[in-house]
Amino acid sequence: MSEYGLRIRNENNIVIYDTTSTTWNQLDTLVLGANSSYSHNYNTYGVSEVIVMQTMIYEIPDDQAALAYAISISGTSIQLSGGNQDVVLTVLGR
């Protein structure tokens, strides 16, 4: 295994993304506005699983709490809701 790469772990410290051993393909990138929702099924992309990364766009004021979007994934379908900040979403599939 290469010593160089990117590893992303879930809340249980299990590696869910590892560039040294897994090839994920970028399926989508989009901006989701504050206080909105999004759902999409990526089954037509020829993948069997997806992951979603979200990055907040703007600096958060000191007097405001930033809430990340709740992400629900079922197979190749994703649903996001509940965030109060603008975010960039990156959807990867394999």
C-alpha positions as CSV (number, residue, x, y, z in Angstrom):
1,M,0.0,0.0,0.0
2,S,1.2,3.5,-0.8
3,E,2.0,5.8,2.1
4,Y,0.6,8.8,0.2
5,G,-3.1,9.4,-0.2
6,L,-6.3,10.6,1.5
7,R,-8.3,8.6,4.0
8,I,-11.7,9.8,5.3
9,R,-13.1,8.1,8.4
10,N,-16.7,7.9,9.6
11,E,-17.9,8.7,13.1
12,N,-16.8,5.2,14.2
13,N,-13.2,5.8,12.9
14,I,-13.7,3.3,10.1
15,V,-12.1,4.3,6.8
16,I,-14.8,4.9,4.3
17,Y,-12.7,6.5,1.6
18,D,-9.1,5.7,0.8
19,T,-7.4,6.9,-2.4
20,T,-4.6,4.4,-2.0
21,S,-6.9,1.4,-2.6
22,T,-10.3,2.5,-3.8
23,T,-11.3,4.4,-7.0
24,W,-14.2,6.8,-6.4
25,N,-15.5,8.9,-9.3
26,Q,-16.9,12.4,-8.9
27,L,-20.6,12.3,-9.9
28,D,-21.8,15.7,-9.0
29,T,-20.8,19.1,-7.5
30,L,-23.4,21.7,-6.6
31,V,-24.2,24.6,-4.3
32,L,-27.0,24.1,-1.9
33,G,-28.4,27.3,-0.4
34,A,-29.1,27.8,3.3
35,N,-32.3,26.4,4.7
36,S,-33.1,24.3,1.6
37,S,-33.2,20.6,0.8
38,Y,-32.0,18.3,-2.0
39,S,-32.6,14.8,-3.1
40,H,-31.4,12.8,-6.1
41,N,-30.9,9.2,-7.2
42,Y,-27.6,8.5,-8.9
43,N,-28.6,5.0,-10.1
44,T,-28.2,6.0,-13.8
45,Y,-24.5,6.7,-13.3
46,G,-23.5,3.0,-13.1
47,V,-22.5,3.0,-9.4
48,S,-23.7,0.9,-6.5
49,E,-22.8,3.3,-3.6
50,V,-22.3,7.0,-3.1
51,I,-20.8,9.3,-0.5
52,V,-21.4,13.0,0.0
53,M,-19.0,15.7,1.2
54,Q,-20.2,19.1,2.2
55,T,-18.1,22.2,2.6
56,M,-19.5,25.5,4.1
57,I,-18.9,28.4,1.8
58,Y,-18.8,31.5,3.9
59,E,-17.2,32.4,7.2
60,I,-19.6,31.9,10.1
61,P,-20.3,35.0,12.2
62,D,-19.4,34.6,15.9
63,D,-23.0,35.2,17.0
64,Q,-24.4,32.4,14.8
65,A,-24.3,28.6,15.1
66,A,-23.6,26.8,11.8
67,L,-25.7,23.7,11.3
68,A,-24.5,21.2,8.7
69,Y,-27.0,19.5,6.5
70,A,-28.3,16.1,7.6
71,I,-27.4,13.6,4.9
72,S,-29.4,10.4,4.4
73,I,-28.0,7.8,1.9
74,S,-29.9,4.7,0.8
75,G,-28.1,2.8,-2.0
76,T,-27.6,5.4,-4.7
77,S,-30.2,7.9,-3.4
78,I,-29.3,10.9,-1.3
79,Q,-31.4,13.4,0.7
80,L,-30.1,16.5,2.5
81,S,-32.0,18.8,4.8
82,G,-31.7,21.0,7.9
83,G,-28.6,23.0,7.2
84,N,-28.6,26.8,7.8
85,Q,-25.5,27.7,5.7
86,D,-24.7,27.7,2.0
87,V,-22.6,24.6,1.2
88,V,-20.8,23.0,-1.8
89,L,-21.7,19.4,-2.2
90,T,-19.5,16.9,-3.8
91,V,-21.0,13.5,-4.6
92,L,-18.7,10.5,-5.2
93,G,-19.7,7.1,-6.4
94,R,-18.2,3.7,-7.1
